[in-house]
């Protein structure tokens, strides 16, 4: 750290896409506010920006006062783009142009929750290490097949910063404040918010397989993990059993006793849940989603989807969904 740099106020901007999660935004903004309080002076200056220059509407319907998108000469050190909901709502050309211009001007660009998707759309994540909220990852990989996010809480890659959202920005801001002000000061900020356990960058976004499925048999966990990794090209029961070092009959007993289900039913549920996310978040056609989730035809997919969810795939696409992120 250079002493003169610490005397300067670092300007941090947040570009808000309608439907962004208040949790993600607050988890990013509040540590910077606390840093100013604990430093006894402004070391960070915060600003919020939206396309219409009036207010950003959160997913919970609470407006956040904001100003127009930043332009050249804004003096911003870092800009974070915050997005929630679904990618179909994120096609905002003015925002993409703004991000590209800021990047050309040397501004550090960050994305929170769905924000990395817009960074990808603006061409700012090529050959970069990055992450995105786990629910948005499938849509991003379908839209940008050359990009591969990793499931980390946050990733710092030079002048690109990405974060999964939720409460993970608390961990990310701890790292950024530590980068500028030192680890002791950053710890004081985290303690201010009772953030006693600061997660590392590469910590997982979701609970472990054992926690999510409520099982602990290592062979069954191996099969469940492989199921999640082979949604597009499902493996048969015999192959899965062999991978786990089990007989097919023993695998059947484990699914029945520990999950109250069967191999085929659980595999199909995983694939259909994945298909539902793609229907909500990706521009893929129903036929493309059918093949992306391992179904032999659009008709087979539609019948299975209706049986699972009580409605055809096209109804989900019409209704859409915006989860809390």
N, C-alpha and C positions, 0 to 999 in steps of 0.2 A: 504494500500500500504506500502511496505517495502522500505526504502530509497535506500538500496543496489540494489534492483530490478530495480529501476528507472535509475540507473547508467548504467545498462547493455543495450546492443543493442538487441532488440527482433527480431529474424529472422522469417520472414513471407514468405512462398513459395506459388506459384500458379502453379498448374498442369493444363495445357491447353489442352483441347480436340479439335481437328480440327473442325471448325465451331462455336466456342464459340463467343458470342456477345461482341464486343468491348465496348459497352455501359456498360455492367455488369462488365467487367474487369476494365475499367477506374474508375467506381464508387467505386470500392473496393481499387484500388491502389492509386488514387490521394489523398484521405484524409490522408493516411500514409505518402506520400511524403510531404504534407503540414504540417503535425505534425513535421517532421524533421526540416523544415524551420522555423516554429514558435518557436520550442524549441532551435534553434540555434546550434543544434548538431544532430547526428544520434541517434534516439531512436528506429527506425525500420530499418531493412535491408531487402530489397525486392529481390526476385529471381523468375524467371519463368522457368518452366520445361516442357518438352515434351518427348515423347517416343523416337523420332529420335535424340533428342539433338541438333536440328538446329534452328527451328522457329515454333511458333504456328500460324496457319492460322485462322484469324477471319472470321466470316460469311460475312463480307464485302470485303474479299480478301486482307486485310492488314496483313502482317506478323509481329509477335512479336518475337524478338530474345529470344532464350531460351537455356537452358542447359539440359543435360539428367535428367531423373527422380532421385529424391534424394534417397540416400541409408542410411544404418545405419551409425550413427555418423555424420549426416549432421548438427546437432546442431539446427535444426528448432524448433521453438516454436509452430507454427501453419502452417498448409497447407490447402489451399483452392483448391478444384477442380472445374474448370469452364467448363461447357458444354452447348452447344446450339444445334439447329437442332433437330434430332430425336434419340430415344434410339437405333435404329438399327445400328447407327454409333458408339455407345459407348461401344461395347463389346471388350474391350482392356485388355486382361488378365494381361499384364505387369503393367497396371495402378492399377487394383484391387489388385494385389499382393503387389504393392508399398504402397497402402493405408493401407492394413492389417499390413504390417511390421511397418509402421510409428505409427499406433495405438498401436501396441504391445510395441513400444519404448516410449510410453507416449506422443507422439506428438498430439496436439489438431487438430482435423480434421474438416474441414468445406466444405460445398458445396454451389455453387452459380448457380442459374437458374436450369439447368438440373443436376448439380453436385450431389445433394442429391440422384438421381437415382443410380449413381455409388456407392455412400456410401451404399445404400441399397443392391446393388449387391455384395458388398464386405462384407456384414454382419455386418455393423457398426451402423445400426439404430434400431436394435431390442430393444424393450422396451424404445424407445427414443421419446421425443417430437420433432417434426421436421416439416419443410415446404418444398415446392418445387414450381416452377413456375406453375401457375394454369393450363396452357396448357399441362404440363407434368403429372399432378396429375392422370388423368384417366389411363394412361399407367402404371404408377408406381403401382397403386392399383390393376390392372389386373395382373401384373407380380409378385407382392408381396402382396397377399391378406391378410396377417397378419399385414401389415403396414397401418397406416392411417395418412397421412399428414394433417395438418390443414392449412387453407388459411390465413396465416400471412405473413407479409413482411419479417420477419426474426425470428428465434428462437435460443436462447442460452440455451443449455442443457448441462451444465458441459463442458466436453471436446469434445462436438459435437456442431457445429454451422451450421445452414442452412439458406439459403436466397433465395427469389423468383427471384432475378436478376433484370435486368432493372436498375432503379435508386434506388431501395431498398438498395443496398450495402452502399449508403451514410448514411442511417439511421443506418444500422448495424455497420458501422465503427465508427459512433458517439458513439454508446453504448460501443464498445470495447475500444476506446480511452479514454472514460470517465471512464471505469473500471480500466484502468491503470494510467491515468494522471489526473483524476478528471474532473468534469462536466464543470468547468469554461474553462479549456484548450480545452476540446472537443467542446465547443460552439465557441471558437475562430477559430477552424478548420472549423466548419460548416459555419461560417460567411465568411470565406475566399472564399468559393464557392457559396455565396449568398443562402445558404441552410438555409433559415430563419425558415422554419417550419419543424422541425424534427419529423418524425412519430414514434409512439411507435411500439414495436415489433408486437403486435397483430393487428395493423391497417390492413385494407383489401388491397388485391393486386389489386382489380378491382373497378371500379365505382359502386355505389349503383344500385340496381335493377331499381329504378326510372330513374337514369341517363342513364343506358344502354338501357332501352326500351323506354325512352321518355314518360312515363306515370306516373300518380300520384294517380290514384284511389286505395285506400287500398285493396279493394277486388280483383281487377285485379292483383295487385302486389303479393298478397297472392297466387293466382293461378299460376302466372309465377314462383314464387319461388318453389312451389310444383312441377311444371313441371320439373324444373332443377334437383330436388331431386328424381324424380321417372322415370328416363329415361329407366331403365331396366324393370320396371313393370308399364307401364302407367295406370293412373286412368281414369275412364270414366268421361264424361262431368257432369253428375248429381252429382257424388261424389265430384268433384272439386268445383262445384257451392255451394254445401252444406258446404264444408270446409271454403268457403269465406263468407258464410251467404247470398248468392245470389240465385235467381232462375236461372235455366238453360237459360231461355230466356233473362234475364237481363245480364247474362254473355256473351251471344252471342252479345248483343248490345254493350257491352263494348269493345269486341275484334274488332267489326266492326268500331265503332266510334273513338276509341283511337289508334288502331293499323292498321286499314285498312286490317284486316286479319280475320281469324276465329280460334276458339279453336283448331280444328283438324289440320289445316294448320300450326299453330304456334307450336303445340306440335310435329308434324312430323318434322318440320324444326330443332327444338332443338335436336331431336334424330338423325337426319341425320348429323347435324354438329358434334355431338359427335362421330358418327360412322366414319366420315371422319378423325377426330383426331386419333381414334384408328387404322385406316388403315395406317396412316402415322407413328404412333409411337409405336404400339404394335405388338408383334409376333402372335397375335390371328388369327385364320383362319377366313375367311369370314363368315362361318356359326356361329362361336363363337361370332363374332361381331354382327351378325344379332340378336342373342338371347340376347346379352348384351345391345342392344338398343331397345328391346321390340318388335321385329318383329317375326311373327309366323313361318317364314321359310326363308331360304337363298334366295329362288326365289322371295318371296315378297319383301325382303330387296333389292335385286338387281334391281328389277323393279322400286322401289321407289327411289333408289339412282340415277339410270340413268335419271329418270324424273326430279330430282332436279338439277343434276350437268352435265347432258349431256354426261356422260360416265359411264361405269360399274365400280363397286368397284375394280375389279382387275387392271384397268388402274391406279387408284390412288395409289395402292400398288406398281405398277411398277415404276411410276413416282416419288413418294415420295415428300417430301416438307421439307423445313427448314426455319422456320420463324425467325424474328429478336428478339432475347431474350438476 
